[in-house]
């Protein structure tokens, strides 16, 4: 089964974690490749990448200190197709990857991704809010943003951009000026 490769290396500033790859992303070999997915427009508007990237240039993200992975690596048409047993198996594998890469921040794209990770990798079943989390992942700060999937109509592009802007500010806080988009994260 074709899936997306992890874009991870030690010492990244941020690792983005999705639930699982979408079919189009897996077919094209690019993270967030569906044209209606709002990830790239939102993170670029928030100044997370400098210069801005796209699905086709996302493989350059590690050069900007940013990586990508998923809780479950099996592609599907919808995250709702992921079976509970896949989260049980995938979360501990993700934890090992994150501990090895030791990013300064881990940004979960969607509350489901974070809740499933916490339940099956950390044994925590609390109720969580979006934003910065109190429990670190290794030495990294956990941060949760709403899913940028087009299926998540509860949040507008502007809402998503605001959450990613907070992530860009967290990056500056953790890594120092010059580590985020234009004018050190300002927009």
C-alpha distance (Angstrom), angle and dihedral (degrees) to the residues before:
residue distance angle dihedral
X1 . . .
X2 3.80 . .
X3 3.79 114.8 .
X4 3.78 137.6 159.7
X5 3.78 117.7 -79.1
X6 3.78 117.1 -124.0
X7 3.79 112.7 -103.7
X8 3.80 96.4 -149.0
X9 3.77 137.3 136.0
X10 3.80 133.1 157.6
X11 3.79 118.9 -79.0
X12 3.81 101.4 23.7
X13 3.79 118.6 160.3
X14 3.82 94.2 -139.1
X15 3.78 135.7 10.3
X16 3.80 116.5 -163.1
X17 3.80 113.3 -146.9
X18 3.78 122.0 -162.3
X19 3.79 129.1 -172.8
X20 3.82 92.5 -113.7
X21 3.80 138.8 -42.1
X22 3.77 118.2 -78.1
X23 3.80 117.7 -126.1
X24 3.81 93.7 -108.5
X25 3.80 91.4 49.1
X26 3.80 91.7 50.7
X27 3.82 92.2 46.1
X28 3.81 92.5 49.1
X29 3.80 96.0 37.7
X30 3.81 92.8 -127.3
X31 3.80 131.6 114.8
X32 3.82 115.0 -115.7
X33 3.82 91.8 4.2
X34 3.81 98.4 155.2
X35 3.82 105.7 109.2
X36 3.82 91.7 -134.2
X37 3.81 94.2 51.5
X38 3.79 108.6 109.5
X39 3.81 98.6 -152.5
X40 3.80 98.6 100.8
X41 3.83 97.0 41.7
X42 3.82 91.0 47.8
X43 3.82 99.0 45.3
X44 3.79 91.7 44.2
X45 3.81 92.5 48.8
X46 3.82 87.7 49.5
X47 3.81 92.1 53.2
X48 3.80 96.4 -118.7
X49 3.82 92.8 136.3
X50 3.80 123.6 46.3
X51 2.94 109.5 -143.8
X52 3.82 96.1 24.3
X53 3.78 116.4 -108.7
X54 3.81 134.6 -152.4
X55 3.79 135.3 -158.6
X56 3.81 88.9 -85.5
X57 3.82 94.1 49.9
X58 3.81 97.3 34.7
X59 3.81 90.0 104.6
X60 3.82 85.6 74.1
X61 3.82 91.2 63.4
X62 3.83 95.8 96.9
X63 3.82 87.1 61.0
X64 3.81 86.3 60.7
X65 3.81 91.8 48.4
X66 3.81 95.3 -99.7
X67 3.81 130.3 117.5
X68 3.79 139.5 -175.4
X69 3.79 137.1 -143.5
X70 3.81 140.6 139.8
X71 3.79 139.3 -125.9
X72 3.81 89.5 -125.9
X73 3.80 120.7 24.7
X74 3.84 97.5 -157.6
X75 3.81 110.3 106.3
X76 3.79 119.0 -131.1
X77 3.79 139.7 169.9
X78 3.80 89.4 -114.7
X79 3.80 135.2 15.0
X80 3.79 87.3 -126.0
X81 3.82 87.2 71.3
X82 3.82 91.2 68.8
X83 3.79 110.7 107.0
X84 3.82 121.2 -135.9
X85 3.81 90.8 -116.0
X86 3.82 89.0 59.8
X87 3.81 91.0 57.5
X88 3.81 89.8 46.9
X89 3.81 89.6 54.2
X90 3.82 98.5 36.1
X91 3.80 102.2 48.0
X92 3.83 97.1 64.2
X93 3.82 89.9 46.4
X94 3.80 89.1 51.7
X95 3.80 90.6 49.0
X96 3.81 91.0 54.3
X97 3.82 90.7 49.5
X98 3.80 92.1 49.4
X99 3.79 93.5 47.0
X100 3.82 90.0 50.4
X101 3.81 93.9 47.7
X102 3.85 93.2 41.9
X103 3.82 97.3 -160.1
X104 3.79 118.6 -171.0
X105 3.82 90.2 -125.9
X106 3.80 135.1 18.1
X107 3.80 114.4 -155.8
X108 3.78 115.9 -162.3
X109 3.80 112.9 -154.8
X110 3.78 99.5 -142.4
X111 3.76 135.6 8.9
X112 3.81 91.8 -108.0
X113 3.81 91.1 60.9
X114 3.80 91.1 51.2
X115 3.81 96.5 43.0
X116 3.79 92.2 49.6
X117 3.79 91.7 47.1
X118 3.81 92.8 48.7
X119 3.80 93.4 46.3
X120 3.79 97.4 47.2
X121 3.82 103.0 29.8
X122 3.80 102.6 31.7
X123 3.83 102.7 23.3
X124 3.82 92.0 -125.1
X125 3.81 120.9 136.1
X126 3.81 100.6 173.8
X127 3.78 123.8 137.7
X128 3.80 109.0 -98.9
X129 3.80 135.4 -159.0
X130 3.80 128.3 -148.8
X131 3.80 117.6 -93.1
X132 3.78 132.4 39.3
X133 3.81 114.3 1.9
X134 3.80 127.2 -144.1
X135 3.81 97.2 -134.3
X136 3.81 115.2 71.0
X137 3.77 124.8 -142.0
X138 3.76 102.5 -130.3
X139 3.79 103.2 -47.7
X140 3.81 93.0 -28.2
X141 3.79 130.5 100.0
X142 3.81 115.0 -117.6
X143 3.80 116.9 -135.8
X144 3.82 127.2 -179.9
X145 3.79 126.3 -156.2
X146 3.81 128.5 179.9
X147 3.78 114.4 -90.1
X148 3.82 111.5 -89.7
X149 3.81 90.1 -148.5
X150 3.79 115.3 129.0
X151 3.82 86.1 -125.3
X152 3.82 88.5 67.8
X153 3.80 99.5 78.8
X154 3.83 92.8 159.8
X155 3.82 90.1 84.7
X156 3.80 125.4 53.7
X157 3.79 125.6 -143.8
X158 3.80 87.4 -102.7
X159 3.81 90.9 53.5
X160 3.79 91.2 50.6
X161 3.80 91.9 46.7
X162 3.80 89.4 53.4
X163 3.81 91.6 53.6
X164 3.81 92.2 47.8
X165 3.82 89.4 47.5
X166 3.82 87.6 57.4
X167 3.80 88.0 50.9
X168 3.82 90.3 51.2
X169 3.82 88.9 52.3
X170 3.81 90.4 49.2
X171 3.80 88.2 52.8
X172 3.80 90.8 54.4
X173 3.81 89.2 47.9
X174 3.81 92.4 50.7
X175 3.81 100.2 36.4
X176 3.79 106.6 24.1
X177 3.81 133.9 -114.1
X178 3.76 119.2 -37.3
X179 3.81 94.8 36.4
X180 3.78 96.2 100.7
X181 3.79 137.2 50.5
X182 3.80 129.4 -62.6
X183 3.79 117.9 -16.1
X184 3.80 92.1 4.7
X185 3.78 95.4 -57.5
X186 3.79 98.8 -38.2
X187 3.76 117.4 131.6
